[in-house]
Amino acid sequence: MTGARPLLVARDSALAEEVSRLAAAAGGELEHTTSPATSAWRIAPLVLLDADAAAAGAADCLPRRRGVVVLCRAPTSDLWRAAFEIGAEHVLELPADEAALIELLADAADVPVQDGRVLAVLGGCGGAGASVLATATAVAAARNGERSLLVDCDPLGGGVDLAVGAEAAEGLRWSGLAVNAGRLAANALHEALPTRRIGSGSLAVLSCDRDGPSRGLTPEAVRAVLGAGRRAGDTVVCDLPRTLPEAAVAGLREADLAVVVVPAEVRACAAAARAVAGIREQVAGPIRLVVRGPAPGGLRTADVARAVGAEVLAVMRAQPRLSAVLDRGGLATAGPARRGPVARAAREVLTELTRAEPSTVSSALVGS
């Protein structure tokens, strides 16, 4: 829950006065202190630090979180080091970066009463079924009455709109979405994308293209899209490829929970162990496994967890006629898509996502 104002931690009174003026221009107010309490640090939608505060925060080992920005007159190597150690997303030089700061302050003013959640789903090996689980989870969230957003970050995956059954729906794909670094309005995003009503909820799909490169799929665009969904309280599900390009890494770093789908086979477990080791430093939230049956060699869930090095969240038995459901209307249709092992696993993933703490590790450090 939020309702807190952006937090400015600064001993530089001239800089504090300047930032307060910019906050007023963005339509909001700041809470100004010279030494933050841990509670204020955790709940503020945006934390702004001057150089002294950044150095002190690094020394005090304040908990990492998103939305930390370091402000300065001229960056130094010591400042960059402190910003990195504290997990800052941006280092902004004033007055040159006033416009960027106003945008961040306006963004913070839009933080909803309840944050959305971001889920990343990827396969532990090729053909694991990650896109199917990602789609089923986004559909399950909509059936729960939520507004869900399914984001396709796999340009070679054929387009996740096919799994939904929205390939013929009007709306933009990645190549038609011009998004740069910065703020994106969630309502405008939903209106621009193919959207389906599912029960009392809705599902918007941002899919990769099949008729050419998905030019809009960039790290900055992924962060903007996921940020818009989170601010609006959406359940955001990212379908990630097993080999992670920069845009997919950006999605992984925003995730509150990462789910790796692993077939119950020895070779798949070996591949998934490498995949999990590769993402462990990237994802802010916990990593969980969904084990896909059958297990021809008799592997148990405990065997898979031990081999891969992560906790098993759910098991998906083989589901007859699932391929037919995907080929004849997608998972957003009624009937078998509402039931069966995949739907049950999707509901378990959603339950785990609601339990996950909002991600507190910042994205990659971005200079001014």
ROTI-49943 format. One record per residue: z, y, x of N, C-alpha, C in turn. Coordinates in pm, whole numbers, plus 50000, padded with zeros to 5 digits. Atoms other than C-alpha are relative to their C-alpha. Layout:
<atoms>
ZYXZYXZYX...
</atoms>
This chain:
<atoms>
500004988150084500005000050000500005012450087500024987549927499245035150122500125011349902499724987950070499555070249990500515009650105499554991949888500645082850331498885009250047500974990749942498975112050501499654995550142500305002749859497185109550837501145005150089498894997049910499695110351121499455006250128500344993349874499305135151408501214999550091498925000549901501455127751712499565008450118500474990649898501145157451944501135009250043499094990049946503275178852171499275013050031500844988249976500385202952230499905008049870499934992550126501115229251964498665006549965501304993950028497735246552001499034989749945500875010550052495895213851953500434995849860499515003850132498135205051657499565010149894500434989750095497315238251489498514998749971501445001550019493615232651545499684987949913500255012150078493735197251402500435002049855499574997150137495705209251098498965008249926501064992150063492965234651031498824991249961501115009050030490325207351050500354990649884499575008450112492385185550815499875007449868500154992050122492455213750561498535001149962501434999350028488685216950594499484986949941500395013050053488435179650517500654997049866499395001650132490535184250204501294992250001498755007549995493815169050320501055006950085498904994949919497095174350501500434989350100499535009049896498695159150809501524999049997498595001049963502115146050891500075001550151499974997049856502925160751233501364996450056498775003449930505495146351470499704999450148500185001649856506055144551843500314985950047499665013849965507335108751836500054991849872500085006550131506345084951555501024988949981499235011850038508655060851376499024988549979500885011650014507275025551365499434998949860500485001050138507035026650985498855009749975501074990250018504945058550990498754995650075501145004949920502745043751263499244989349923500665011150068502025013151049499275004249873500564997550133501295029250711499015011549995500934988750004499345060650805498554995149996501405004350004495645057450712499245003450127500654995749876494715074951039501095005250092499034995149902496725081551357499255007650108500614991449900495765110351587501035002650110499094998449887497315112651935499435010050099500454991949888497155139552197500204991850129499985007549875497035129652565501404995050033498635004249971500825128952610500444988749909499605010450096501335108352295499304986850030500725012249966498655083552401500654993150119499355005849882500315078552739501364994149962498695005050042503745074752576499864987549914500205011750084502405050552317499624987850078500375011249914500825028952585501224994650074498815004249928504085028452776500994993049907499055005950095506105020052462499484987449933500635012050056503684992152364500094999949847500054999550146503315003752004499054989349948500885010750052501764976551781498595004949978501404996250020497974976851771499665000549853500454998350137496284988151452498655006950001501244992650011493005001951328500315014749977499894986050038492395039051288500805008650095499314991849899493905052351613498945007950077500954991149934492115082351765500765008650100499404991649896492955100452089499205012950008500614986849994492255137952102500315006550134499784993749871491825157952419499105012250015500904989049963490295189052573498914995250096500965005749904488635169552855500544986550042499485013349967488965131852905500104997750150499795003949861490305118553233500064984850008499935014649984490405083653377501344994749949498705004350050494145081653298500024999849847500054999650146493455091652938499224988249945500795011550045490745065352899500824987150012499195012049980493135039353039501074998949891498975000150105495905049352795499384996949864500675002550128493435049552504499654985349985500355014250004492275014552592501254991649976498785008150011495825001352628500645001149862499404998350132496905015552292499074995049889500925005350099493825001652117499295010549919500664989350074492175034652021498564996549968501405002050038488875033551834499115011050056500804988749955487715067951948500835008650095499464988849922488395093952215499115011949968500764988450043487325127752079500425012350080499774987849922486985159452283499835012149909500064988050084487765191852101499765012350087500564999250136486135214352003498654993049982501355005450008482905195552080499854989749889500095010850097483725166551847500695003349867499354996050125485105186751555499384993149879500675005950116482475173151314500404985449982499595014150008483385137051399501424998749950498615000450043487085144351350500125003449852499974996650143486485161051013499544988149917500485011850073484545130150904501074989349991498915009950002487425107351004501125004449908498934995050088489925129550822499594998949853500485001650137487765129750509500024985349958499965014450024487495092050537501424995749965498615003750023491295089050554500475004849863499614994950131491625110050239499524990849889500575009150099489575083250057500674986349998499375013249995491875054250145500614996849864499515003250133492675036249817501474996050002498615004450010496125026349690500144986050058499945013549947495314990449783498774997350084501105003149910493204980550081499304987349956500715012650015490474954750047500264991150118499875009649891490284924450270498624996150050501255004049937487574913250511500164985850053500025013949957486804876450565498744997450081501155004349920484534862750839499894984849991500245014450010482974828250793498874996550096501055004449908481014810251064500104985050021500045014449977479994775051154500494996450137499585005049869481594755251431498884993450074501195005849941478224739151491498835002949908501164997550083474704741551359500034991749872500065007250126474284732250992501344996349941498675003650049478014732050921500205003449852499834996050139477634749150583500795012849983499224987650007479234782850663499445009549895500584990750097476774802850452500334995949856499655004950133477474780850151501455003549967498594996850025481244785350188500195015149984499884985450013480884822950244499555004649862500524996250131478784826049930500944995449890499095005250102481114803949726501295008249993498774992049999484104824949834499775013649936500314987150063482434857749737499834998349849500175002750142481464842449401501364997549934498675002850056485024829549346500815012849983499294987250013486414864449412499515007649877500544993250118484084878849148500474993149872499525007150118485084851748901501475003349972498614995850018488684862948958500135014249945499974986450052487704897148825499955010750106500044990449890487394913449166498575005050022501294995549953484574933549312499824994750141500185006249869483204913649603498695004850061501174995749922480704922249874499714989350103500425010449906478814895050061499035006150100500774993449895477444907450393499414989550092500755009749919474794887050575499805005950139500154995349862475044891350953499224990150086500785010049929472724862651045498515002549976501414996550024469154875951087499064988150000500845012049998467814840551139500444989849896499445009450097469664825150845499184998349874500845001450118466914829350586500365008849884499604990850106468784854650373501024993849907498935005850081472094847950201499805002849851500294997650142470694862349876499444987549934500495012750055469004828349830501154991149956498855008350037472384810949827500695005349875499414994050121473624835349562499104997749880500965000250109470454833249354499565014049965500344986050024469734870449393498755004250077501164996449917466504868649593498985008449926500964992150077464494883949309500605012949945499334988250055467034910949225499585012650074500324987249940466224947349287501165004550088498974994649912468094964049570499614999050145500324999249859468144970449940500464987850077499575009349897468284945850225500305008250125499604992749880469364954450578498925009650049501054991549946465964968450677499845013049922500134987950081466114993750393501245008449996498724992850004469665005050456500165007650130499884991649881469785034150698501455004550012498584996949982473395034950812500255002150148499584997649862474605051051132501514999550005498554999649989478125053451265500535010749908499404990050087480355071251020500384994149867499435003550128481465070550661498914996649900500955004450101479675052850377500754998649869499355000650130480535056550008499814986249938500095013750052481345022549856499244999549869500705000350129480105031249507498495001150019501434998549974476755042849643499444987250062500455012449938476525011049851499784989449893500135010150105477134988449549498795003049911501144996450085474565007749345498664997150068501265002049927471945003449618499674985350022500195014049966472424965849666499744991449877500085009650110471444936149451501414996149957498665002450051474474931249228499934991249875499945008750118475374904248976501385000849939498745001350072478064904748711500354985249992499545013950005480084872748735501365000249931498774999050076482724869248469500375014549982499554986150010484794900948469499865007650131500184993549871483944908448832498545002150032501384997749957480844916749030499854996050146500335003949863479144905349347498785007850046501114993149935476984927949564499654992550127500475007949886474864911949836499175008950092500804993249897473644928150156499434989250090500635011549935471164902750288499065004350111501054998049901468974900050591498644997549936501365000850053465214901550543499324987050040500825011649967462754872850534498595003950044501384995949971459574893250581499905009350120500044991649882460424910650906501405001850056498694998149939463274921651132500935008349912498994992450073466494934250975500435011650088499794989049903466324967351160501335007049980498754992650023469404982050996501244992850043498835008149964471684954151117500465003650140499474995449873473554972451394501534999549994498525000050003477224971951501500575011849922499504988250070477705007451371499844998549849500245001850142476154998651036500954989649941499085010350050478264967150999501405005949983498684993950014481454986751067500065009549882500014990650112480425013550815500024992749866500075007650125479594987950544501344993249972498725006850021482794967850594501115010149971499014989650027484844999850606499915005249858500194995350137483345011550276500574989949901499465010250089484164978450111501504999250005498545000649987487694977950249500665011749928499404988350065488415013650131499964998949848500155001250145487195004949782500814988549942499215011150050489504974949758499204987549975500855011750020486624949749768500544988050078499925011949916486864913949884498674999050073501224999549919484334915650169499904986950079500215012849932482894882950299498795001550092501074999249901480814882750619499534986050037500615012649956478454853850680499475002250141500324997649859478244852351061499264988250061500665011049929475914832351285500934994150105499145006749901477384807651530499885006550136500174992049879475884826451825500095014649957499624987150054477234861451789499305011550070500534987549947474994891751850501005011249977499034989050005476674925651875500385003649857499704996350139476394932751502500984990149938499095010150053478134899951419501395001450062498704997749935480884906951674500735011649932499394988750070481484940151498500654995549870499415005350122482054921251174501224991650028498875008649965484354896351342501235008450034498874991749959486514924251486500685006949883499414993850117487104938451139500694990049908499555010350093488144905250985501514998649998498585003250017491614899450845500244985050013499935014549988490884862050849498634995050041501265006549959488214841351026500104985249966500045014150039487254807350885498814993550070501045007649930485294782251093499814986849926500315012350072483544753950907499614989250101500195010649902483624720951097499734986749930500205013650050481994687950998500984990550069499005009549947484414658751047499344989750090500675008649903482554644651346500435004350140499494997249865483524642351714499175010750068500854990249931480534661651847500155013849937499804987150068480994688851583501315006450040498714994849957484634692351683499925005850141500164994949863483654696552048499305013549999500704987150010481204724151954500905010649938499124990350067483744740651722501125004850092498964995849905486374740851998499505011450087500584989249919484034762152210499835012649916500184988450087483254784651914501325007249975498694993950026486924790351836500525007050125499564993549876487724797552200499245013050024500814988149979484874822752206500355011649910499694989050093486064842451903501465004050001498564997550008489794841451965500375013950048499704986749949489764873852163499325011049917500754990150077487444891051914500625002849863499534998550137489064885151576501445004849998498664994350006492124905251479500964990849926499155008450083493454881051217500034985650047499915014149963494204843851222498664992749985501175008750009491574816551265500444987249930499715012350072491554787551021498734991549992501125009350009489354756750987499854995049856500315007650122487644742650680499194988050046500625012349952486744706550749499094994649890500985004950096483594693550581499794985050018500235014449998483344656850490498544996849975499125011549975482424629350499500364998750148499605002849861484114616150813499544985950035500555013549976481874587150921500804992050101499215007149899484104578751217501474999049966498605000950042487354581551021500905010850056499154989249948488534614551173500905005449889499064993950092491634628451003500075015050027499894985449981492354665450952500855003450122499154997449882495084663551217499194998250128500855002149883492514649751463499105012150023500884988449989490154678751388500775012250049499194988549959492904704851422500354999350148499635001649859493994690551756498805001750091501204999349916490454687651891499465014250009500594986550004489374722651786500995010550048499004990449957492644740551853500285010849899499704990450106493184757451517500504992449879499415006150118494974750751190498954997349893500915003450110493104733350907500545006149871499644993550125493144753450587499604991749879500505007350116491064731950353499024989350046500975010749976488874701050333498985000449887501075000850099485494699950157499374986150007500705012850007484394665350055498535002649969501414998850035480694659050009499875002949851500194996350140479474674449683498604996249954501325004050050476654656349502499335011549925500844990550072473854678249367500215014650044499834986249955474984708849566498675006050044501304994949956471524712149722499155004049880500764996550120470004711949375500505013049939499434987550051472384739549264499495011850082500474989249913471374760649564498525002949978501444998250015467674754949504499605004849861500364997050139467784761049128500885010949941499284988650057469564794049085501155005150083498954995149912472224796549355501394998149945498605002650033476004795549348500575009749898499504990750101476364825049112499744994949859500255005650131475174802948826501244992749949498885007550059477514785048588499864985350033500125014349985478144747748582500654994950127499375006649886478734727248900500525009850105499574990549898479074758649114501435004849976498634995850030482374766148938501024989550040499095011249977483844732249018499614993050130500365008249886483794706549292500675004250129499314997649872484944705549655499745013850060500304987149939483154737249768500745011349927499304989750077484584758449485501504999450027498575001149972488074744649551500335005450138499774994749864487804752149923499905015349999500144985550007486604787449840501255006449942498774994450058489664793149622501164999450099498945000949899491944781049901499825010750107500274989449902490254804950144500425013549944499604987350062490764833849900501515001549998498534999550000494444825249866500535003450138499574997049862494834825350244499665014450038500404986349969492974858450266500985010049940499044990850062495384875050023501344999850073498735000849924498284862950237499905006950135500184994649865496784876450559500435014650005499664985949978498224908650692498725007650028501174992049964495654936850705499865000850150500275000149857494024936351045500565012250068499404988749929495904957851297499445002050138500624998149869493784953251608498775008749983501104990550018491324981451656498674994150042501345003649956487604978651700499825004450144500274996349860485984984252038500145014950019499824985949968486795017352204498665007050004501254992450008484125043152130500245013850057499844986949938483725074252343499455011149914500464988350076482975109152224498525002150021
</atoms>
